[in-house]
Amino acid sequence: MKKIPRFSGPFSALYLRLIRYARPHRTVFLASLLGMVALAATEWVLPALMRHLVDDEFGKTAGEYSLLIPLALVLLFLIRGVLNYVATVGLAWVAHRIVLDLRETMFRNLIALPARYFDLRSAGEIISKFTFDATQVSQATTHCLTVMVKDSAMIVALLVYMVYLNPLLATFLMLLAPPIGWVITKVSGRIRDMSRRLQGSMGELNAVLDEALGGQRDIKVFNGQAYESARFRRAANAARKFQMKVVGTNAATDPIVQSLIAFGVGFMMVLALRESADGAMTRGDFISFVTATALLLSPVKRLTGMNEYLQRGVAAAESIFALMDEPPEASGGHALTHVEGTLEFRNVTAGYGGEPVLKDFSLVVQVGESIAIVGPSGSGKTSLVNLVPRFYEPMSGALLLDGEPLKNIGLSSLRAQIAYVGQQVVLFNDTIYNNIAYGALRDAPREHVLAAAEAAYVTEFVDAFPEGFDTEVGDNGVRLSGGQRQRLAIARALLKNAPILILDEATSALDAESERRIQQALGVLRRGRTCLIIAHRLSTIEGVDRVVVLEDGCLMETGAHSTLLAQKGLYARLYALQHASEAIVAA
């Protein structure tokens, strides 16, 4: 199992940072705390009434106070019920609002993180932070705060009353606090460490599940059910083991603490009986003290059992804050006011994990020029175009737009100038219309959206759906064919009407007739725009202005299609190999 990253910070700092998220909801939060304190303040009333009943009323003829004590008990529990409702519901509301705020903050930062962050982590690991970790934080805020405030206040109220009754016996009970605290401290570190490992295993479990859902067709075709079931069982069993270690550690704590308490209470009972025999305590004092001791046991037990939830919550907070503290993409500086579209790559070296994929690459793409980028697999084509919208930053060298370094341009301003159509089309579980008019394009006039759909030949298949443009496409467009999904992506790019266009084999999923139509639409779209086209099928790029040939991250050739064929170099060899392969497939 991979090592679980730790958020640096002491326990108290983590929990205080978590509680700070209650500040926007401090009115309800304080009302809940006051309700708990008021509830705890009434805890001593029951043993006090028992003392009065035994000493002053027991064995006497019914008098004027004979009905007051039962009525006082009813009133006491009515008041306590109202206070408990206010405290419990109010604190639960605050806790769930804290979790909502944490999730929103995490998500806002998540979508602003650089692409490299997602390269290093599985989707399941990230999703686990929003589901499992957030639930653990909710328990830490709701359960632990309730116990810490309400039960601590109850213990204090009862101890104060017991000191009033008999200072010696109460002091003896308070001597149990240090050994109980020592036991809890010893097990806290283990519970917290196991909770971290549990979060990691839940991330792996989610990752396996996410891959199984995304690859369910491949699993069926390649008969991978047994293999995936074994992977899922290993991940689920690892989560179970860590869960049981947390439960087992906490369960081992309870008997030790309860034994200490039982020893203290038993010894205290012996002393109380001696005090009563010596006349230092009345029968009412004794009954009242024993009742207060009995009432003390439940909050003490809850307070010691709270440690499991607290350690889980703080370990989850570590994971959540680690995501929230990840630095977002470096946004750059000023906003663009006017863009011509000249792109310059100046001695650019780029790569992943310190390994260069693109090496000392230099190229100038003029305004309105269409550049096809070709080369063997792994030659750096995708790495090259990913630098333009600044999904990745170069290791050295510079990229310039109209002579301005990209790093000096605000990200949103830069990306507003770029339209992208990829081979792996991403659609959202929404309507066809909203997938075309997505994001900043939502405010586009409807006639512009329909015109883009018409130009991308989307309208002809939309008319076949009963709900038309309001048809839901499903998860990543699962209800559409590959060609239909690609046409939607092209319509989205047409609607954006950006001066820079990036195409990554944008017609790969189309049939011959649809490809011919889309190539015509793309021909119109490319006019007056700077275009970078990653081409895997070289037959689709014969109309571009220039071809750039890469191999092992280096620029090998550049020129027009016919010129490169005449040179009989790398491009000519790639072109000949593809034509030979296509001829074999056709045969």
NUBANU-524023 format. One line per field, with one value per residue (C-alpha): residue in three letters; x, y, z. Coordinates in pm, 1 decimal, decimal comma. Example, Ala and Ser with C-alpha at 12.3 -4.5 7.8 and 13.67 -1.06 7.14 Angstrom:
<rolums>
r	c(ALA:SER)
xx	c(1230,0:1367,0)
yy	c(-450,0:-106,0)
zz	c(780,0:714,0)
</rolums>
This chain:
<rolums>
r	c(MET:LYS:LYS:ILE:PRO:ARG:PHE:SER:GLY:PRO:PHE:SER:ALA:LEU:TYR:LEU:ARG:LEU:ILE:ARG:TYR:ALA:ARG:PRO:HIS:ARG:THR:VAL:PHE:LEU:ALA:SER:LEU:LEU:GLY:MET:VAL:ALA:LEU:ALA:ALA:THR:GLU:TRP:VAL:LEU:PRO:ALA:LEU:MET:ARG:HIS:LEU:VAL:ASP:ASP:GLU:PHE:GLY:LYS:THR:ALA:GLY:GLU:TYR:SER:LEU:LEU:ILE:PRO:LEU:ALA:LEU:VAL:LEU:LEU:PHE:LEU:ILE:ARG:GLY:VAL:LEU:ASN:TYR:VAL:ALA:THR:VAL:GLY:LEU:ALA:TRP:VAL:ALA:HIS:ARG:ILE:VAL:LEU:ASP:LEU:ARG:GLU:THR:MET:PHE:ARG:ASN:LEU:ILE:ALA:LEU:PRO:ALA:ARG:TYR:PHE:ASP:LEU:ARG:SER:ALA:GLY:GLU:ILE:ILE:SER:LYS:PHE:THR:PHE:ASP:ALA:THR:GLN:VAL:SER:GLN:ALA:THR:THR:HIS:CYS:LEU:THR:VAL:MET:VAL:LYS:ASP:SER:ALA:MET:ILE:VAL:ALA:LEU:LEU:VAL:TYR:MET:VAL:TYR:LEU:ASN:PRO:LEU:LEU:ALA:THR:PHE:LEU:MET:LEU:LEU:ALA:PRO:PRO:ILE:GLY:TRP:VAL:ILE:THR:LYS:VAL:SER:GLY:ARG:ILE:ARG:ASP:MET:SER:ARG:ARG:LEU:GLN:GLY:SER:MET:GLY:GLU:LEU:ASN:ALA:VAL:LEU:ASP:GLU:ALA:LEU:GLY:GLY:GLN:ARG:ASP:ILE:LYS:VAL:PHE:ASN:GLY:GLN:ALA:TYR:GLU:SER:ALA:ARG:PHE:ARG:ARG:ALA:ALA:ASN:ALA:ALA:ARG:LYS:PHE:GLN:MET:LYS:VAL:VAL:GLY:THR:ASN:ALA:ALA:THR:ASP:PRO:ILE:VAL:GLN:SER:LEU:ILE:ALA:PHE:GLY:VAL:GLY:PHE:MET:MET:VAL:LEU:ALA:LEU:ARG:GLU:SER:ALA:ASP:GLY:ALA:MET:THR:ARG:GLY:ASP:PHE:ILE:SER:PHE:VAL:THR:ALA:THR:ALA:LEU:LEU:LEU:SER:PRO:VAL:LYS:ARG:LEU:THR:GLY:MET:ASN:GLU:TYR:LEU:GLN:ARG:GLY:VAL:ALA:ALA:ALA:GLU:SER:ILE:PHE:ALA:LEU:MET:ASP:GLU:PRO:PRO:GLU:ALA:SER:GLY:GLY:HIS:ALA:LEU:THR:HIS:VAL:GLU:GLY:THR:LEU:GLU:PHE:ARG:ASN:VAL:THR:ALA:GLY:TYR:GLY:GLY:GLU:PRO:VAL:LEU:LYS:ASP:PHE:SER:LEU:VAL:VAL:GLN:VAL:GLY:GLU:SER:ILE:ALA:ILE:VAL:GLY:PRO:SER:GLY:SER:GLY:LYS:THR:SER:LEU:VAL:ASN:LEU:VAL:PRO:ARG:PHE:TYR:GLU:PRO:MET:SER:GLY:ALA:LEU:LEU:LEU:ASP:GLY:GLU:PRO:LEU:LYS:ASN:ILE:GLY:LEU:SER:SER:LEU:ARG:ALA:GLN:ILE:ALA:TYR:VAL:GLY:GLN:GLN:VAL:VAL:LEU:PHE:ASN:ASP:THR:ILE:TYR:ASN:ASN:ILE:ALA:TYR:GLY:ALA:LEU:ARG:ASP:ALA:PRO:ARG:GLU:HIS:VAL:LEU:ALA:ALA:ALA:GLU:ALA:ALA:TYR:VAL:THR:GLU:PHE:VAL:ASP:ALA:PHE:PRO:GLU:GLY:PHE:ASP:THR:GLU:VAL:GLY:ASP:ASN:GLY:VAL:ARG:LEU:SER:GLY:GLY:GLN:ARG:GLN:ARG:LEU:ALA:ILE:ALA:ARG:ALA:LEU:LEU:LYS:ASN:ALA:PRO:ILE:LEU:ILE:LEU:ASP:GLU:ALA:THR:SER:ALA:LEU:ASP:ALA:GLU:SER:GLU:ARG:ARG:ILE:GLN:GLN:ALA:LEU:GLY:VAL:LEU:ARG:ARG:GLY:ARG:THR:CYS:LEU:ILE:ILE:ALA:HIS:ARG:LEU:SER:THR:ILE:GLU:GLY:VAL:ASP:ARG:VAL:VAL:VAL:LEU:GLU:ASP:GLY:CYS:LEU:MET:GLU:THR:GLY:ALA:HIS:SER:THR:LEU:LEU:ALA:GLN:LYS:GLY:LEU:TYR:ALA:ARG:LEU:TYR:ALA:LEU:GLN:HIS:ALA:SER:GLU:ALA:ILE:VAL:ALA:ALA)
xx	c(0,0:128,7:240,6:-30,5:75,7:49,2:-56,3:198,3:50,6:-19,7:-346,0:-481,3:-397,9:-581,7:-893,2:-895,5:-867,3:-1161,2:-1370,2:-1295,6:-1529,6:-1811,5:-1744,6:-1993,0:-2258,8:-2161,4:-2516,5:-2656,1:-2328,5:-2331,0:-2702,1:-2626,8:-2337,1:-2548,2:-2821,7:-2569,3:-2432,1:-2784,1:-2869,2:-2559,7:-2637,2:-2957,6:-2780,4:-2733,4:-3104,2:-3210,0:-2970,9:-3057,9:-3427,3:-3348,0:-3157,9:-3450,6:-3697,7:-3503,2:-3408,4:-3719,2:-4013,0:-3947,4:-4159,5:-4361,8:-4731,2:-4816,1:-4792,6:-4787,3:-4453,8:-4553,9:-4669,3:-4416,4:-4122,1:-4294,8:-4411,0:-4058,6:-3924,2:-4171,4:-4085,8:-3714,2:-3729,9:-3947,5:-3691,6:-3405,0:-3583,9:-3621,9:-3261,3:-3136,5:-3335,5:-3200,4:-2844,1:-2847,9:-3030,2:-2844,6:-2503,3:-2588,7:-2695,5:-2366,5:-2165,5:-2328,3:-2281,5:-1911,6:-1888,8:-2068,9:-1826,0:-1527,9:-1652,8:-1715,5:-1370,6:-1206,8:-1389,8:-1309,5:-941,9:-955,3:-1070,0:-801,4:-514,3:-259,5:-287,3:20,6:-176,2:-424,6:-145,7:-11,8:-341,4:-626,5:-980,9:-1088,0:-834,5:-965,9:-1333,0:-1268,4:-1181,6:-1527,4:-1716,5:-1546,1:-1315,9:-1591,3:-1817,4:-1546,8:-1511,4:-1888,0:-1877,6:-1584,7:-1764,3:-2110,5:-2041,7:-1719,1:-1837,2:-2158,4:-1966,6:-1691,2:-1926,6:-2235,1:-2074,4:-1781,3:-2025,7:-2231,4:-1923,4:-1823,1:-2176,1:-2199,0:-1849,6:-1925,8:-2239,3:-2047,2:-1780,7:-2063,4:-2193,4:-1857,5:-1527,8:-1316,8:-1508,2:-1534,0:-1159,5:-1091,8:-1302,5:-1115,2:-787,5:-899,5:-866,9:-484,0:-462,9:-765,6:-608,1:-279,2:-452,2:-638,4:-322,0:-137,9:-399,0:-475,3:-165,1:-241,0:-604,7:-503,6:-240,8:-484,4:-743,2:-495,8:-432,0:-806,5:-852,9:-580,6:-742,2:-1081,6:-916,8:-781,8:-1123,7:-1284,5:-1012,3:-1082,8:-1456,3:-1407,0:-1190,8:-1440,1:-1728,3:-1531,6:-1394,0:-1690,9:-1702,6:-1334,7:-1385,0:-1660,7:-1482,2:-1152,7:-1320,7:-1165,1:-1442,5:-1242,5:-935,4:-1134,0:-1328,0:-998,1:-867,2:-1185,2:-1173,8:-811,3:-893,8:-1213,2:-1035,9:-755,3:-1018,3:-1185,8:-857,8:-776,7:-1136,4:-1110,9:-776,6:-937,9:-1236,4:-1016,8:-784,5:-1077,7:-1253,8:-940,1:-940,9:-1294,9:-1238,7:-926,9:-1105,1:-1417,9:-1208,5:-1042,5:-1381,7:-1532,0:-1236,5:-1279,9:-1656,2:-1631,7:-1369,8:-1571,7:-1880,2:-1683,8:-1572,0:-1925,0:-2067,6:-1808,0:-1886,4:-2256,4:-2188,8:-1986,5:-2270,8:-2076,8:-2338,6:-2715,1:-2908,2:-3015,3:-2654,9:-2552,2:-2836,5:-2773,8:-2399,1:-2454,4:-2711,1:-2470,3:-2197,1:-2428,9:-2516,6:-2145,6:-2068,8:-2248,2:-2083,7:-1742,5:-1791,8:-1901,4:-1609,2:-1355,5:-1527,0:-1518,6:-1147,4:-1210,0:-1433,2:-1198,4:-888,1:-1073,0:-1203,0:-863,8:-698,1:-969,6:-913,7:-544,6:-641,8:-897,2:-666,5:-387,8:-609,7:-724,0:-363,6:-243,0:-124,8:-349,8:-224,6:-6,3:-256,3:-14,1:-88,4:-286,7:-593,3:-570,4:-754,4:-678,7:-529,2:-391,4:-279,3:95,9:244,6:616,4:792,0:1136,1:1384,6:1115,2:1197,6:905,6:833,1:687,0:858,0:1184,2:1212,8:1206,4:957,1:1002,7:1361,2:1482,7:1186,7:1157,6:879,7:682,9:319,9:190,8:-157,8:-408,1:-156,8:-258,3:17,2:-10,4:200,0:293,2:537,3:566,1:390,5:567,6:735,4:588,9:289,9:39,0:298,2:353,2:-10,6:-67,9:176,4:-40,0:-333,4:-73,7:-194,6:177,1:462,7:787,9:1097,3:1295,2:1242,7:934,5:605,4:480,6:145,4:174,2:515,6:383,1:512,5:223,5:332,9:249,4:-107,3:-394,2:-505,7:-873,3:-784,7:-545,3:-782,8:-1065,0:-863,7:-836,8:-1084,5:-1004,7:-1140,5:-979,9:-985,7:-1120,0:-1429,5:-1550,1:-1924,0:-2117,2:-2428,9:-2653,6:-2853,5:-2712,0:-2776,4:-2592,2:-2298,7:-2256,6:-2320,1:-2097,9:-1933,2:-1871,4:-2075,1:-2398,3:-2496,1:-2452,1:-2766,2:-2969,5:-2945,6:-2563,9:-2580,3:-2811,3:-2591,9:-2284,9:-2480,1:-2587,3:-2231,4:-2101,6:-2379,1:-2525,1:-2876,6:-2923,9:-2897,5:-3060,4:-3379,7:-3408,5:-3443,3:-3795,0:-3661,0:-3429,7:-3161,1:-3303,4:-3198,8:-2979,9:-2654,0:-2579,0:-2251,1:-1979,7:-2223,0:-2284,1:-2620,2:-2449,3:-2222,1:-1852,7:-1909,6:-2202,6:-1996,0:-1717,2:-1957,3:-2082,9:-1726,1:-1670,6:-1994,2:-1870,2:-1544,9:-1736,1:-1952,2:-1649,9:-1507,7:-1160,7:-856,5:-650,1:-775,1:-627,5:-745,1:-634,6:-748,4:-1089,9:-1249,8:-1115,1:-1451,6:-1647,1:-1753,6:-1631,9:-1934,4:-1947,1:-1571,4:-1599,9:-1865,4:-1675,5:-1355,3:-1546,3:-1675,6:-1327,4:-1193,7:-1430,1:-1343,3:-969,0:-988,1:-819,1:-731,4:-403,8:-447,3:-241,8:-355,7:-227,3:-263,6:-240,9:-393,3:-172,0:-431,3:-643,5:-385,1:-299,3:-467,4:-269,8:-18,8:273,1:363,1:586,9:748,5:864,1:1070,6:1186,7:1079,7:1294,9:1190,9:1304,0:1131,7:899,4:740,8:445,3:299,6:424,9:768,1:821,4:711,5:964,9:1242,7:1185,0:1265,4:1082,8:748,7:764,1:835,9:546,3:314,5:416,6:372,4:22,7:-83,1:47,9:-143,1:-464,3:-429,7:-391,2:-698,1:-901,2:-804,5)
yy	c(0,0:342,2:581,8:816,5:1182,4:1370,2:1725,5:1891,5:2040,2:1952,0:1796,0:2109,7:2331,2:2096,0:2080,3:2455,5:2516,6:2284,6:2460,8:2799,7:2699,4:2742,4:3118,5:3208,3:3013,6:3141,1:3248,2:2895,9:2752,9:2966,7:2899,2:2526,1:2558,7:2763,1:2500,4:2230,9:2428,2:2500,1:2132,8:2034,0:2292,1:2105,4:1772,5:1817,6:1891,5:1525,1:1408,8:1725,8:1638,2:1282,3:1420,0:1639,5:1356,2:1110,3:1350,3:1568,5:1384,5:1009,4:835,0:1147,7:1211,9:1360,2:1735,6:2041,8:1940,1:1580,5:1666,6:1939,1:1701,0:1481,6:1797,9:1939,0:1618,4:1640,4:2007,6:1929,5:1667,4:1888,4:2168,6:1927,8:1784,9:2128,9:2221,6:1889,3:1939,4:2291,7:2182,7:1862,9:1994,7:2326,0:2165,4:1908,6:2194,4:2373,1:2053,2:1978,1:2340,1:2306,5:1993,9:2176,5:2468,0:2232,0:2045,8:2369,6:2503,8:2175,2:2167,0:2529,0:2460,8:2121,2:2262,2:2532,0:2286,2:2221,6:1913,4:1764,5:1718,2:1488,2:1298,3:1184,5:1080,4:849,6:977,1:742,0:891,7:1242,5:1142,0:972,6:1311,7:1443,7:1136,6:928,1:1196,5:1458,5:1212,2:1154,1:1529,4:1557,9:1300,2:1479,5:1813,3:1687,0:1396,6:1521,5:1876,5:1748,4:1520,5:1769,1:2054,8:1884,7:1594,1:1798,2:2055,2:1774,6:1630,8:1972,5:2042,3:1704,7:1731,4:2078,3:1941,0:1639,7:1870,0:2056,6:1730,0:1579,5:1739,9:1436,6:1183,6:1419,7:1487,2:1114,3:1071,9:1355,8:1172,9:921,8:1184,8:1164,4:784,7:792,7:1079,6:889,1:581,7:791,2:975,0:647,7:505,3:832,1:816,2:461,9:540,3:847,6:654,5:372,4:632,0:777,9:432,1:366,8:682,9:567,1:225,6:387,7:594,4:276,2:113,1:407,8:397,1:29,6:100,6:404,0:203,5:-83,4:150,7:330,4:12,0:-219,8:-295,6:-395,0:-605,9:-799,7:-840,4:-952,0:-1161,0:-957,6:-1005,4:-1243,7:-1019,3:-705,1:-888,6:-995,2:-634,9:-506,6:-771,2:-684,9:-313,6:-375,2:-619,2:-367,2:-109,4:-365,4:-448,5:-87,2:-28,5:-322,4:-197,6:135,7:-36,8:-287,8:-21,6:183,0:-123,6:-219,2:127,0:101,4:-189,4:-20,7:309,3:140,7:-67,6:246,1:409,2:97,3:78,2:444,8:422,2:102,9:251,1:570,2:368,9:209,9:553,1:689,9:408,9:479,2:850,5:767,7:529,4:797,2:1046,0:1266,7:1202,7:1174,8:912,1:1179,8:1290,5:932,0:864,8:1199,2:1133,0:783,5:918,4:1189,3:927,2:709,5:1009,9:1080,3:741,8:793,9:1127,0:994,6:687,3:901,1:1137,8:854,0:685,1:1013,7:965,0:730,1:981,4:1267,5:1094,8:983,8:1334,7:1499,5:1244,7:1321,4:1694,8:1639,5:1490,0:1762,6:2049,7:1894,2:1931,6:2279,1:2390,8:2265,2:2571,5:2643,6:2714,3:3022,0:3257,8:3506,0:3873,3:4099,4:4030,5:4033,4:4310,2:4213,6:3894,8:3845,2:3484,6:3462,6:3179,6:3142,3:2848,0:2969,8:2692,9:2510,0:2201,0:2031,6:1703,0:1515,5:1424,2:1586,4:1376,4:1596,1:1492,2:1801,4:1917,1:2265,4:2316,7:2641,6:2735,2:3043,6:3000,4:3304,6:3452,8:3239,2:2962,7:2596,3:2373,2:1994,2:1823,0:1466,6:1205,4:857,4:776,6:937,6:1202,6:1490,1:1602,5:1622,2:1770,1:2048,0:2156,5:2119,3:2404,4:2653,3:2666,3:2625,2:2288,7:2235,2:2481,0:2439,1:2328,2:2590,0:2827,5:3041,5:3051,3:3383,4:3499,5:3807,5:3864,2:3843,7:3558,8:3331,0:3332,5:3705,5:3652,9:3564,7:3203,5:3279,3:3551,7:3321,7:3025,9:3248,6:3277,9:2900,2:2644,1:2274,0:1956,9:1634,6:1273,8:1178,8:1395,9:1504,1:1558,7:1636,1:1462,2:1736,7:1821,2:1841,1:2216,8:2273,9:2064,4:2297,3:2617,5:2511,2:2725,4:3081,9:3004,1:2964,0:3323,5:3284,0:3369,2:3062,8:3134,7:3125,6:2788,4:2646,1:2785,9:2615,6:2289,9:2321,2:2388,8:2085,6:1861,9:1808,9:1910,3:1614,8:1358,1:1579,0:1588,2:1212,4:1252,0:1323,1:1589,1:1745,5:1969,0:1900,2:1533,9:1420,5:1272,1:1057,0:1007,0:1138,1:1115,5:740,2:772,5:909,4:741,3:830,0:1038,2:1223,0:1306,3:1441,6:1658,3:1809,7:1896,6:2059,0:2258,1:2379,8:2498,1:2665,4:2852,1:2975,4:3135,9:3172,6:3302,1:2991,5:2643,2:2311,8:1993,3:1651,2:1414,5:1576,3:1356,3:1018,4:880,8:979,3:774,9:874,5:1088,9:1266,4:1318,9:1485,3:1722,5:1800,4:1860,5:2119,9:2279,0:2275,0:2432,5:2724,6:2730,7:2744,2:3054,8:3348,6:3142,2:3005,3:2627,4:2351,1:2012,5:1686,1:1438,5:1061,6:995,9:1189,6:1174,7:1429,5:1710,6:1758,7:2101,1:2256,2:2537,4:2358,3:2020,5:1992,1:1652,4:1545,1:1248,4:1184,8:1537,2:1706,1:1902,8:1690,1:1843,8:2129,6:2233,5:2183,8:1837,0:1805,0:1943,0:1691,7:1403,8:1510,8:1519,7:1147,0:1191,5:1087,7:1234,9:1053,6:724,5:775,0:864,1:558,0:327,0:459,5:420,5:64,5:-13,0:140,5:-62,6:-384,8:-299,5:-213,8:-544,7)
zz	c(0,0:-89,8:177,7:301,4:290,5:618,5:674,4:897,8:1212,5:1573,3:1679,4:1848,1:1548,1:1313,3:1527,7:1589,3:1216,7:1165,0:1428,6:1268,7:989,9:1242,7:1253,9:974,6:1165,7:1509,7:1608,1:1581,7:1711,2:2026,4:2082,6:2065,8:2309,2:2550,3:2524,3:2615,8:2909,4:3034,7:2997,3:3193,7:3460,1:3545,9:3594,0:3968,6:4029,3:4025,8:4302,8:4498,5:4479,6:4590,0:4890,2:4991,2:4936,8:5158,2:5437,1:5460,5:5310,9:5326,3:5593,1:5676,3:5628,7:5290,6:5316,3:5097,4:4937,4:4862,2:4507,5:4436,6:4394,6:4128,0:3949,4:3970,6:3816,4:3525,5:3471,4:3493,2:3219,5:2997,5:3021,7:2963,4:2658,0:2500,5:2576,7:2438,8:2116,0:2064,1:2135,4:1928,8:1620,7:1623,2:1647,3:1379,6:1149,0:1209,0:1158,2:824,5:714,0:802,5:587,8:304,7:329,8:335,3:29,0:-159,0:-69,0:-167,8:-499,8:-584,6:-522,3:-695,8:-1029,4:-1004,9:-952,4:-1226,5:-1447,0:-1280,5:-955,5:-1131,0:-1308,2:-971,2:-810,8:-895,8:-929,3:-649,0:-408,3:-477,4:-460,5:-125,2:23,6:-64,0:55,3:323,3:470,9:480,2:666,5:925,6:975,2:1018,7:1298,5:1461,9:1462,3:1561,5:1796,2:1950,2:2011,0:2164,5:2397,5:2478,7:2561,9:2701,4:2883,8:3012,7:3150,4:3306,1:3472,9:3608,3:3737,6:3909,3:4057,5:4196,5:4359,3:4494,4:4640,0:4808,6:4955,1:5054,4:4942,5:5044,2:4835,6:4537,1:4545,7:4545,0:4230,4:4058,7:4120,6:3856,1:3579,5:3531,0:3478,3:3245,1:3048,9:3024,6:2879,3:2621,3:2517,8:2462,9:2226,2:2041,0:1821,8:1707,8:1630,9:1431,9:1233,9:1158,0:1052,1:803,0:661,4:649,1:439,1:201,4:163,1:97,9:-175,9:-334,9:-304,1:-483,2:-749,3:-827,2:-839,6:-1066,7:-1308,6:-1311,5:-1396,5:-1667,3:-1820,9:-1785,7:-2160,9:-2167,9:-1854,6:-2029,0:-2362,6:-2208,8:-1938,3:-1658,6:-1403,1:-1185,3:-1190,3:-1105,0:-834,5:-677,3:-693,5:-532,1:-260,2:-175,5:-151,5:47,2:279,0:343,4:439,7:665,7:839,4:918,2:1028,4:1268,6:1401,3:1485,4:1646,7:1828,7:1968,9:2090,2:2229,7:2425,2:2582,8:2717,0:2962,2:3103,3:3157,5:3288,3:3530,2:3665,8:3708,1:3868,8:4111,7:4204,0:4244,9:4449,0:4680,8:4706,1:4807,1:5092,4:5212,8:5175,2:5387,8:5658,2:5643,1:5681,2:5970,1:6149,0:6107,7:5867,3:5597,7:5625,7:5438,4:5192,4:5142,8:5076,5:4827,2:4657,8:4630,6:4489,8:4241,4:4129,1:4089,3:3879,7:3660,7:3625,7:3469,9:3135,1:3041,9:3149,4:2931,5:2633,9:2689,7:2681,8:2385,2:2192,3:2124,3:1830,6:1649,5:1733,6:1596,8:1283,0:1227,5:1273,1:1041,7:783,9:837,2:757,2:422,6:347,5:441,5:235,3:-72,6:26,1:75,2:-262,5:-458,1:-757,3:-1106,4:-1136,2:-1294,5:-1446,2:-1481,7:-1710,1:-1920,7:-2298,5:-2479,7:-2840,0:-2983,9:-3331,2:-3280,6:-3344,3:-3137,4:-3076,1:-2911,9:-2810,3:-2712,3:-2517,2:-2314,2:-2139,4:-1969,4:-1675,5:-1351,5:-1456,1:-1775,7:-2090,4:-2356,0:-2573,3:-2620,5:-2717,8:-2951,1:-3146,0:-3388,0:-3494,5:-3601,4:-3785,8:-3760,5:-3949,8:-4017,3:-3984,6:-3851,0:-3852,4:-3584,7:-3674,7:-3557,1:-3406,3:-3079,5:-2783,6:-2997,0:-2789,4:-2999,4:-2713,9:-2478,4:-2731,2:-2760,6:-2383,9:-2328,9:-2519,9:-2271,5:-1993,1:-1873,8:-1812,9:-1778,5:-1975,8:-1789,3:-1981,1:-2268,8:-2330,0:-2516,6:-2651,4:-2785,0:-3005,1:-2847,1:-2489,1:-2266,2:-2171,5:-1806,1:-1793,5:-1914,7:-1682,5:-1726,7:-1780,5:-2029,8:-2218,1:-2230,6:-2350,8:-2674,7:-2728,0:-2859,1:-2830,4:-2989,1:-2873,3:-2978,3:-2634,2:-2623,5:-2280,1:-2246,3:-1930,6:-1802,6:-1934,4:-2246,5:-2596,8:-2597,8:-2268,9:-2385,8:-2683,2:-2485,9:-2197,8:-1929,4:-2043,0:-2357,7:-2157,0:-2233,0:-2609,1:-2808,6:-2898,1:-3268,6:-3242,1:-3066,0:-3330,4:-3608,6:-3457,7:-3431,3:-3792,8:-3911,3:-3718,5:-3857,0:-3509,5:-3612,6:-3845,0:-3561,8:-3297,6:-3504,6:-3457,5:-3077,6:-2941,4:-2703,5:-2960,2:-2811,1:-2463,0:-2487,0:-2197,1:-2326,7:-2019,7:-1837,0:-2072,5:-2364,2:-2331,8:-2515,6:-2826,5:-3077,1:-3097,2:-3409,0:-3252,6:-2945,0:-3163,2:-3360,4:-3034,2:-2937,3:-3277,8:-3240,2:-2900,2:-3061,1:-3344,7:-3093,9:-2898,8:-3212,8:-3056,2:-3248,0:-3156,8:-3238,5:-3117,8:-3288,1:-3170,2:-3447,4:-3425,8:-3694,0:-3583,3:-3470,3:-3782,2:-4079,0:-4425,2:-4514,6:-4176,8:-4189,6:-4528,2:-4394,7:-4073,8:-4268,0:-4468,0:-4145,8:-3995,5:-4312,8:-4255,9:-3885,1:-3953,6:-4171,0:-4003,9:-3698,2:-3569,4:-3574,6:-3416,0:-3544,4:-3400,5:-3682,7:-3654,1:-3996,0:-4233,2:-4511,2:-4320,8:-4316,6:-4680,9:-4684,3:-4396,3:-4447,2:-4287,4:-4137,4:-3830,1:-3780,2:-3431,6:-3320,4:-2963,3:-2868,3:-3133,0:-3440,0:-3735,1:-4038,1:-4126,5:-4452,6:-4681,5:-4733,1:-5091,9:-5003,5:-4722,8:-4943,9:-5203,8:-4942,4:-4873,8:-4504,1:-4186,4:-4295,2:-4629,4:-4450,2:-4204,6:-4491,8:-4691,2:-4391,0:-4324,2:-4686,3:-4686,6:-4363,3:-4497,0:-4817,6:-4615,2:-4403,4:-4713,1:-4872,3)
</rolums>
